[in-house]
Each structure stands twice: as C-alpha cells, then as structure tokens.
Amino acid sequence: MINNALAEASLDEYLDADTSSPLSNPDAETGTAVLERPETKEENKRADDGDADRFAHYVSRDRIAESQATGRPVVALCGKVWVPKHDPSKYPVCPDCKRIYDEMRGW
C-alpha cells in the first residue's frame, strides 16, 4: 500500500511538472533529450581573397626560402603573419614595414 501511494505521488509530481522542457525533470525517464537551437547561417566567404592588405612585406630571404620549402608562415617587420604565395613585385611596399626598416637602418 505504501509503495502504491508513493508511485501515485511520483506520477502526480511528474504530470504537474513543466513538460515543455526535456530537462525539467531529467530523472523522470530514461532516454535522450533533444535541445533545439535556432539555426544560424555562417558565411565562410572571404572578401579579401586571403590577403587583407595586398602589400609586399619585408621578411628576410632566408625565412622566405624556408617558408616555401616547409609551408610554415613567416612574420613581416610590421607583424603580419602569412604564408607567402604571391609575387611581391606586383604589390606596393607595406608602409609599416618600410617605416620600421628605415628606422632600423637609421634613416
């Protein structure tokens, strides 16, 4: 009789609970709860074609050669980190790299 009353009390608690949320009573059932999340669209399109500023940057020739052999990125004087792939003669010199290089030479 006690077990029957306990089962009825548990059933009443379960029915009175907010059943709109699968996590409202996680111990009530064994199963998988599904949490719905609003669908978001992520755009992976790059407007800059992978090169944000389109400048030729100052990097030592040894580092460029190493990067071409290993595929590791290089760091320019201005701080830009990238893997060189384009012909730098087609682009203007980065003004920050030029300024830093001139300061290093004492001009």
Phi, psi and chi 1 to 4 in degrees:
 res  aa     phi    psi   chi1   chi2   chi3   chi4
   1 MET       -  -39.3 -171.5   78.2  160.7      -
   2 ILE   -66.5  -43.3  -65.1  174.5      -      -
   3 ASN   -62.3  -37.8  -72.6  -19.7      -      -
   4 ASN   -65.2  -42.2 -148.4    7.1      -      -
   5 ALA   -66.8  -39.1      -      -      -      -
   6 LEU   -65.3  -41.0 -170.5   58.1      -      -
   7 ALA   -65.1  -39.7      -      -      -      -
   8 GLU   -66.3  -39.0  -74.1  179.0   21.1      -
   9 ALA   -64.7  -42.7      -      -      -      -
  10 SER   -65.0  -39.1  -65.5      -      -      -
  11 LEU   -65.7  -40.9 -177.7   59.8      -      -
  12 ASP   -64.4  -41.2  -72.3  -19.1      -      -
  13 GLU   -63.6  -39.9  -72.5  175.4   14.9      -
  14 TYR   -66.4  -41.9  176.3   73.2      -      -
  15 LEU   -71.0  -31.8  -67.6  175.2      -      -
  16 ASP   -80.3  -16.0  -69.9  -21.2      -      -
  17 ALA   -69.5  158.3      -      -      -      -
  18 ASP   -73.6  106.2  177.1   22.2      -      -
  19 THR   -91.5    3.3   57.4      -      -      -
  20 SER   -72.9  -23.7   63.7      -      -      -
  21 SER  -105.9  128.1  171.2      -      -      -
  22 PRO   -65.2  -19.0   11.6  -15.7      -      -
  23 LEU   -99.4    8.7  -63.0  178.3      -      -
  24 SER   -65.3  -32.8   60.6      -      -      -
  25 ASN  -144.5   83.1 -168.6   -2.7      -      -
  26 PRO   -66.8  -20.7   20.5  -28.0      -      -
  27 ASP   -89.4   -3.8  -63.4  -32.7      -      -
  28 ALA   -68.9  -37.8      -      -      -      -
  29 GLU  -137.9  161.5  -64.9 -179.0   20.1      -
  30 THR  -105.2  126.4   58.2      -      -      -
  31 GLY   170.5 -167.3      -      -      -      -
  32 THR  -110.6  126.7  -56.6      -      -      -
  33 ALA   -92.7  140.1      -      -      -      -
  34 VAL  -112.8  121.4  176.8      -      -      -
  35 LEU   -97.8  123.6  -62.4  175.3      -      -
  36 GLU   -90.7  140.8  -67.7 -169.8   26.3      -
  37 ARG  -126.7  139.8  167.0  178.0   -1.7  171.5
  38 PRO   -62.3  141.0   14.9  -22.0      -      -
  39 GLU   -75.1  130.9 -172.7  174.9  -33.3      -
  40 THR  -122.1  144.0   58.4      -      -      -
  41 LYS   -99.3  126.1 -108.4 -173.5 -173.3  177.0
  42 GLU  -107.1  129.2  -68.2 -175.5   22.0      -
  43 GLU   -96.6  122.2  -59.4 -107.8  -11.0      -
  44 ASN  -102.4   11.4  -69.9  -25.4      -      -
  45 LYS   -74.5  130.7 -176.4  179.7  174.9 -172.5
  46 ARG  -102.8  121.0  -64.9 -178.0   71.6  163.9
  47 ALA   -77.7  -18.2      -      -      -      -
  48 ASP   -98.9    6.4   59.7    5.5      -      -
  49 ASP    55.5   30.0  -64.4  -30.9      -      -
  50 GLY    87.8   -7.1      -      -      -      -
  51 ASP  -130.1  103.6 -167.8    3.0      -      -
  52 ALA   -64.3  -36.2      -      -      -      -
  53 ASP  -115.7  -15.0   55.1   10.6      -      -
  54 ARG    54.7   51.8  -64.7  -73.1 -174.5 -179.1
  55 PHE  -119.7  158.2  -74.4  118.6      -      -
  56 ALA   -90.0  124.5      -      -      -      -
  57 HIS  -105.0  157.7  -65.5  -84.2      -      -
  58 TYR   -88.2  119.7  -75.8   21.7      -      -
  59 VAL  -143.9  146.4  179.7      -      -      -
  60 SER   -64.5  147.7   72.9      -      -      -
  61 ARG   -62.2  -34.4  -70.0  176.0 -165.7 -143.1
  62 ASP   -62.4  -41.7  -64.3  -21.7      -      -
  63 ARG   -67.4  -37.5  -57.2  -94.6  172.7  141.7
  64 ILE   -63.0  -46.8  -65.8  -74.1      -      -
  65 ALA   -62.0  -41.4      -      -      -      -
  66 GLU   -63.4  -41.5 -179.8 -176.8  -23.2      -
  67 SER   -64.3  -39.6  175.6      -      -      -
  68 GLN   -65.6  -33.3  -70.8  173.2  -19.8      -
  69 ALA   -79.4  -38.3      -      -      -      -
  70 THR  -102.9  -22.6   64.0      -      -      -
  71 GLY    83.1    6.8      -      -      -      -
  72 ARG   -79.0  147.5  -70.4 -173.6  178.9  155.3
  73 PRO   -70.8  157.7   11.5  -14.6      -      -
  74 VAL  -113.5  163.5  -65.2      -      -      -
  75 VAL  -119.0  121.8 -179.3      -      -      -
  76 ALA   -79.3  169.2      -      -      -      -
  77 LEU   -58.2  -34.9  -72.8  178.6      -      -
  78 CYS   -77.7   -9.2   66.7      -      -      -
  79 GLY   105.0   -6.5      -      -      -      -
  80 LYS   -67.4  134.9  178.8  176.2  177.5  169.1
  81 VAL  -113.7  126.2  179.4      -      -      -
  82 TRP  -164.9  166.9   85.7  108.0      -      -
  83 VAL  -101.1  114.7  177.1      -      -      -
  84 PRO   -64.1  129.0  -10.7   18.9      -      -
  85 LYS  -134.1  -19.7  -64.2  178.7 -176.8  172.5
  86 HIS  -105.5  160.1  -58.1  -74.3      -      -
  87 ASP   -74.7  114.6  179.8    9.7      -      -
  88 PRO   -66.9  -18.8   21.2  -28.5      -      -
  89 SER   -69.5  -12.5   65.7      -      -      -
  90 LYS   -87.4   -3.6  -64.7 -179.5  179.8  178.8
  91 TYR  -124.8  153.9  -58.3  101.7      -      -
  92 PRO   -71.6  156.0   23.6  -30.9      -      -
  93 VAL   -71.2  137.5  174.0      -      -      -
  94 CYS   -60.3  125.2  169.5      -      -      -
  95 PRO   -63.7  -34.1    9.3  -14.6      -      -
  96 ASP   -69.7  -42.2  -69.0  -27.7      -      -
  97 CYS   -61.4  -43.2  -77.0      -      -      -
  98 LYS   -62.8  -43.8 -177.4  166.6  178.8   31.7
  99 ARG   -62.1  -46.0  178.5 -176.0   50.2   79.8
 100 ILE   -65.3  -41.8  -66.0  167.7      -      -
 101 TYR   -63.3  -43.6 -178.7   74.7      -      -
 102 ASP   -64.2  -38.2  -71.1  -16.2      -      -
 103 GLU   -65.9  -37.5  -72.4  174.6    3.5      -
 104 MET   -66.7  -34.6  -71.1  171.8   39.6      -
 105 ARG   -83.0  -11.7  -66.0 -165.4   60.5 -162.6
 106 GLY    83.9   29.7      -      -      -      -
 107 TRP   -87.4      -  -66.3   42.0      -      -
